[in-house]
Amino acid sequence: MTEPTEHDRLAATMAGGGMKYLYWVLPIATALAYGVWRSYAAQVYVGDLPPFDLHLYSLEQAQTYLADLPPAAKATYLGRLHTADSALMICLAATLIAAVWRRGWVWAVPAVCFIGFDVIENRAVASLLEFGIKGAGGETARLMVVTGLKFVCLGLAVALALWSLWRKQDVHG
């Protein structure tokens, strides 16, 4: 019988206890990413109006937000905030996927859809910030649909992750 290789030992560690590190590292990374994102998001409030990522805007609110957003805040929104938002989205989705992955890939679909809708939302927000609202505001209506779908997928992904973790605890002690 041959000695196990380093690859074999690593594979056994990841299959056994190695995943437990991800269950600690991913939520910590998500919390840190949220803190960074929140610090930039606080810089782009216009009065009581939060960034587009956090609020379902009416056409009038979107017009007010865009008209009153200072150029420095717009630059922060298009630069550091969008970068921080992408990091947060990846960390959060990875955390949610790690919680359900053992149950099968289908359980990860809401988290993957959350990523997709967040990317679409970020592109739509960037377009609004760069070019404004045209005509009757169809861009704003589409953005609000995408934002709503993003939050539905996030809610479902969180619910599935919590249920999966609860069932794992229930079964294993």
C-alpha positions in Angstrom: 0.0 0.0 0.0 1.4 3.4 -1.0 1.6 6.5 1.3 -1.1 9.1 0.6 0.1 12.1 -1.3 -0.1 15.7 -0.2 -3.0 16.1 -2.6 -4.8 13.1 -1.0 -4.4 14.6 2.5 -5.6 18.0 1.4 -8.6 16.5 -0.3 -9.5 14.5 2.8 -9.1 17.6 5.0 -11.4 19.6 2.8 -14.0 16.8 2.5 -13.9 16.4 6.3 -13.2 19.3 8.5 -11.8 21.8 6.0 -15.2 23.1 5.1 -15.7 24.2 8.7 -13.2 27.0 8.1 -15.3 28.3 5.3 -18.3 28.5 7.6 -16.3 30.9 9.8 -14.2 32.8 7.2 -17.1 33.6 4.8 -19.4 35.2 7.3 -16.5 37.2 8.7 -15.5 38.4 5.2 -19.1 39.2 4.6 -19.4 41.3 7.7 -16.1 43.2 6.9 -17.3 43.8 3.3 -20.6 45.1 4.7 -18.8 47.5 6.9 -16.8 48.9 4.0 -19.9 49.0 1.8 -21.9 50.8 4.5 -19.2 53.4 5.0 -19.3 54.3 1.3 -23.1 54.0 1.2 -23.4 56.6 4.0 -21.6 59.1 1.7 -24.2 58.9 -1.1 -27.4 59.6 0.9 -29.3 62.7 -0.4 -31.2 64.0 2.6 -33.3 61.0 3.7 -32.9 59.2 0.4 -30.6 56.2 0.5 -28.7 54.7 -2.4 -30.7 53.0 -5.1 -29.5 49.6 -3.8 -31.5 50.1 -0.6 -34.8 51.7 -1.7 -37.5 51.1 -4.2 -37.7 54.6 -5.8 -40.7 56.3 -7.4 -39.9 58.3 -10.6 -40.1 61.6 -8.6 -37.8 60.3 -5.8 -35.2 59.1 -8.4 -35.3 62.5 -10.2 -34.8 64.3 -6.8 -32.0 61.9 -5.8 -30.2 62.4 -9.1 -30.6 66.1 -9.2 -29.4 66.6 -5.6 -26.5 64.1 -5.6 -23.3 66.1 -5.4 -20.5 65.3 -7.9 -18.2 63.9 -5.3 -20.9 61.6 -4.0 -21.6 60.6 -7.6 -17.9 59.7 -8.1 -18.0 57.7 -4.9 -21.1 55.9 -6.0 -19.7 55.0 -9.4 -16.3 54.0 -8.0 -15.7 52.8 -4.5 -19.3 52.1 -3.6 -19.8 49.9 -6.7 -16.6 48.1 -6.0 -17.5 47.6 -2.3 -21.0 46.4 -3.4 -19.5 43.8 -5.7 -17.2 42.5 -2.9 -20.2 42.4 -0.5 -22.4 40.6 -3.1 -19.7 37.9 -3.7 -19.0 37.3 0.0 -22.7 37.2 0.9 -23.6 34.9 -2.0 -20.6 32.6 -1.2 -21.7 32.4 2.5 -25.3 31.5 1.5 -24.2 29.0 -1.1 -21.8 27.3 1.4 -24.7 26.8 3.8 -26.8 24.9 1.3 -24.3 23.3 -1.1 -24.5 19.8 0.5 -28.2 19.7 -0.4 -27.5 20.1 -4.1 -26.9 22.8 -6.6 -30.6 23.7 -7.0 -30.5 25.1 -3.4 -27.9 27.6 -4.5 -30.0 29.0 -7.4 -31.6 31.9 -5.3 -28.1 33.0 -4.2 -26.8 32.8 -7.8 -29.9 34.8 -9.0 -29.2 37.4 -6.3 -25.7 37.8 -7.8 -27.2 38.2 -11.3 -29.9 40.7 -10.3 -27.3 42.7 -8.3 -25.0 42.9 -11.3 -27.9 44.1 -13.5 -29.0 46.6 -10.8 -25.4 48.0 -10.6 -25.3 48.5 -14.3 -28.7 50.2 -14.3 -27.7 52.5 -11.4 -24.4 53.4 -13.2 -26.4 54.2 -16.3 -28.8 56.4 -14.4 -25.9 58.2 -12.6 -24.1 58.8 -15.9 -26.9 59.6 -18.2 -29.9 60.6 -16.0 -33.5 59.7 -16.5 -34.9 59.9 -20.1 -38.5 60.3 -21.1 -41.1 58.8 -18.8 -38.6 57.1 -16.6 -38.8 53.5 -17.9 -35.2 53.0 -16.6 -36.3 53.8 -13.1 -39.3 51.4 -13.3 -37.0 48.6 -14.6 -34.4 49.3 -12.0 -37.1 49.0 -9.2 -38.3 45.7 -10.6 -34.7 44.4 -10.7 -34.0 45.7 -7.1 -37.2 44.0 -5.9 -36.3 40.7 -7.6 -32.8 41.0 -6.1 -34.3 41.3 -2.6 -36.8 38.4 -3.2 -33.9 36.2 -4.2 -31.8 37.3 -1.3 -34.7 36.6 1.1 -35.2 33.2 -0.3 -31.5 32.4 -0.2 -31.2 33.5 3.4 -34.3 31.4 4.3 -32.9 28.3 2.6 -29.5 28.8 4.2 -31.0 29.2 7.7 -33.3 26.2 7.2 -30.4 24.1 5.9 -28.2 25.1 8.9 -31.1 24.4 11.3 -31.7 21.0 9.8 -28.0 20.2 9.9 -28.0 21.1 13.6 -31.2 19.1 14.2 -29.8 16.0 12.5 -26.2 16.1 13.9 -26.9 17.3 17.4 
